[in-house]
Amino acid sequence: MDFRGLDLNLLVAFAALMEEKNVTRAATKASVSQPAMSAALSRLRTHFADPLFIRSASGLLPTARAKEIGLHVSKALDELTHLLAPDEFSPANRSMSFTLGMSEYPMMVLLPGIMKAVNQQAPGVTIHVQSYIDRDESVALLDSGKIDLVIGIAPTRSENRILSLPLIRDEFVTLVQRDSEAAREGMTLASYLSTGHILVSPEGNHYGLVDERLKAMGLTRDLRLTLPSMFAVIGVIQQTQFIATVLKRSALASEKNENVLMFNPPLEMPQIQFDLLWHRRSDASKAQQWLRQLICEQARELM
């Protein structure tokens, strides 16, 4: 059957007639005049080639065809109502999931607060976290729809389709075992260069930002250990004389750091900014707007 010529308002009229079994009451329910409802019934009869409703002493009685149609019309109108309703999001009453792309730092620093807020505001919402290493990989993940939002360092090249907000900035600190010689002497450039270093590099590099800064000064450091994450840094420092230059909040978020001291690095290091990124196609989503606002609020609490 071809429905392209059918006015969808006729389905509303049909549903009202099925419920009320009376043209006058059906017109009131559908917010139309009685003549308009009578005209709608006439058009429905023509379209479906069936009387649909037969007059009786107890009102309009649906025909077998009308009962058959009614099973589908009610469901269709419910789906259309949901489809055409404004894009509203009530976090407390929704069950849905989001996938966040995160590097290790936001997992350690921001994720606990984000999950606390999500659990309080939207107990039916599930968060999936997907890790990534290369900052430019985040663009491909957003393009593919594999992730909804990214918390990380901005890609090397800006893209018009990728929107962003600055979230949090952090500074570097140098971690030293409390009883080490470097801690006793103070963190001078000489003690910094004479001590074995740990480099945290998720990419598996053997050369980091500290090395770039030292190279600009004509200096090198004694690199003794490279790690893919912060997980083992504190433990290694507690068992060795090694030092590590890492972002401050990641060190504070690490467990069992009571025997580790923080010093300002004896060389100029930049602050690092982490952004919230999302795809332009998701910008107007009320659900994502809610989650972006929640993440920004958690980041502000750390400032």
N, C-alpha and C positions, 0 to 999 in steps of 0.2 A: 504493500500500500504506500502511496506517495503522500508524505506528510508536509512537503514543502509549501503547500498552499494553505495549511492549517494555521489559523491564528491561535497562538498558545493560550490566549485569554479564554478561548472556548474550553480548554481543559480545566481552567479554574471554575468556569460555569458548570461544567459537567460534575466536578467534585462537589460543588455546593448543592447541586440537584440530587446527587446520590446521598448526601448527608441529610438534607432537609426534607426531601420528597414533596416539595411544595415550591412553586415558582416564586411566590411572593417572598417567602422566607429565604429562599436561595438567593434572590436578588439582594436582599438586605445583607446577607452574609458576604456576598461578593462585592458589595458596595456599588451596585448598579441599579438602574431603574427596572421596574417590572417589565415594561416593553422590551428593554434591552435583553433581559434574561429570556423572554419568550423568543426573541429573534435569535439568541444564541442557541436555544434548544432546536430551533428550526434548522439552523446551519449544521448543528451536530448530527441531526437526523439525516440530512442530505449527505454529509461527508461519510458517515458510517453506513449509509443505506440501511438504516434500521430505525424503528420507532423509538428505541432506547427507553422511553418511559411511557407507561400506559396509565391513563386516569382511572382512579377507582374511588370508592367511598372513603377509603382511608388515606388517600393522597396518591402521588405518583408512584407507580410500581416499576422498578427497573426490569427490563427484559433480560433474557439470558445473555444476550450480546452485551448489554450495559454492565452486567455483573462481571463479565469477562474483561471488559475494558477497564472497569473500576479497579481491578487488582493491580493494573500497571500504571494507571493515571496517578493514583495516590503516591506510589513510589517515585514516579517521575517528577511530580511536583515537589516532593521533599528534596530530591537531588538538585533540582533547579533552584529551589530556595537557598540551599547551601552554596551552590555555585555562584549565584548572583548576589549573595549577601556581601556587605562590606567586609574587607579583609581585616577582621578584628582578631586580636589574640589576647585571651585571658589565661595567663600562665598557670594560675592555680587549678584550672579545669581542663588542661590539655595534656594529652599523651602523645608525645612526638620525640624525635631524636635530632640531634645536630652532630656534625663531625667537625672538629677543630684541628687545624694543622698547627703543631707546636714544635719548637726545638726544646732542648733540655731546660734552658733557663726559665721560660715561662711556665713549664711544667712544675718546676721547683718553687718558683716565686709567686706566680699568679693562680695556678690551678687550684690549690687548696681553698683559697678565698672564693674563687668562682663557684666551686662545687658546693661550698657552704651556702652561698646565696641562692644557687639553683635549687638546692634541696629545700630551702625555706620558702622560696617563692613559687616553685613549680615542681612539686614532688613527682609529677608524671612525666617529666622531661628526662631523657637519657642523653648523656654526652659521650661521644666516641672521640678519642684523641688519636690522631695519626701523626707520627713523627716524620720529619724530613731533615735533610742535612744542608743541601745547597739552597741558599736564599732565593735563587731564581726558580727553583722547583715549585715554589709556592704558587707562582703564576699559572703553571701548567695544571696544578691540582685544582685551583679555582676555576680555570677554563673548563676542565673536564667535568666539574660538578662533584668530584670525589670528596671535596671538603667544602664546608659552608663559610668558614672564617679562618683566618690565619693570624697567629700572634707570633711575630718574629721581626728580624731585621729586614728593612725594606729591600726589595729587589734592586739589582744594580742598574736596571733601566726601568723608568716609569712607563706604564701603559694606561691609556685613557679608560680602558674598560675595568681597570683595577682601582678601587677607591680605598682610601686609607685615612687613619687618624693616629697621631702620636699617642702612645700609651704611657710609657715609662722610660726614664733615663737612669743609668747606673754608672758608677765609677769603679775603677779597678783598685784592688787592694792586694797586698802581698802577704801571704799566709806563711807563718813561721812557727815551728815548734817552740813552746814556751821556754824550754831549758836549752835551746840550741845556742851556739856561739853567735849566730846572727842576731838572735833576740837580745842577748846580753850586750852586744856591741852597739845595737841600734841599726836601723836599716839605712846604711850609707851606700853609695854607689859601689864603693870598694867591696863591702861585704856582700852586696847583691851579686856582683860579678864573680866572686870567689866561691859562691855556694852553688851546689847542684840544683837544677831547676826541673820542675814538672810542667809540661805543656798539655793543656786540655784542647784537643782538636777533634771535633766530631767528624771532620772530613778526612782524618788520618794524616794530616800534614805534619811535617817535622820543622815547621817554620811558622811563627805566628806574629801577631801585632807587636809584641815586645821585641822580637828579633828585628822587625822593620825599624822600630824606633832606635834600637841600639846600632843598627847598621848605619843609620843616618848620622850617628855620633862617632862612627868608625870603631864600634865596639861589638863584641860578641859575648854570649853567655854560655855557661856550661850546662847544656841540656842533657839530663840524665834519664828522663822518663816521659813518654808521650802516652796520653790516655784519651779514649773516645768520649768520656763523660766525666762529670764531677764526682761520680759515685765513690771512687776509691781515693780521691785526693786527700781528704782529711786523715784517713787511716794511714796512708803512706807517710804523710808529714809527721804524724805522731810517732812513727817507728824509725824515722830517718832524720837527717839534717837538711833534707831537701826543702825548697820553698816553691810556692806557686803563686803566680799573679793571675787573679780571677776577678770576676765581677762581684761586688761586695754583697749584694742580696743573695746570691747563690751560696756564698760562704755562710751567711747567717742562717740560711735555710737548711744547711747540712747538719746532720746529727753528730753528737759526740765531738764537738769542737771546743770543749772547755780547756784543753791543753794546747790550743793553737791561738797565736796572737795575730792581729792584723796591723800592718803598717802601710803607710802610703808608699807607693813605689818611688824609688829615688830617681825616676826619670818621668818626663811629661807624657802622660797617657790621656787619650781622649775619652770623653764619656760616650757610652753606647746607648743608642735609642732603639726601643722596640715599638713596633707599630701594630695596629689592628688593621687587617686588610680583608676586603670582600669584593665580590664581583658586582659590577654595575647592575646586572640582571636581578640581583637579590636586594637592591637598595631599598625598594619600596615594601618589602615583606615586613608585615607587622611583627611576626615572630622573630625574625632576625633583628629587627630594630630593638626589640625588647632585650635580646641576648647581647647585642652590641652595647646597649646602655648599661646593662649589668656588668659587663667586662670593664667598661670605662670607669664605672663607680668603684670597682675593686682595685683598679690601678691607682685611682686617686687616693684611696685609703693608704697606699704605700708611699705616697709622696711626702 
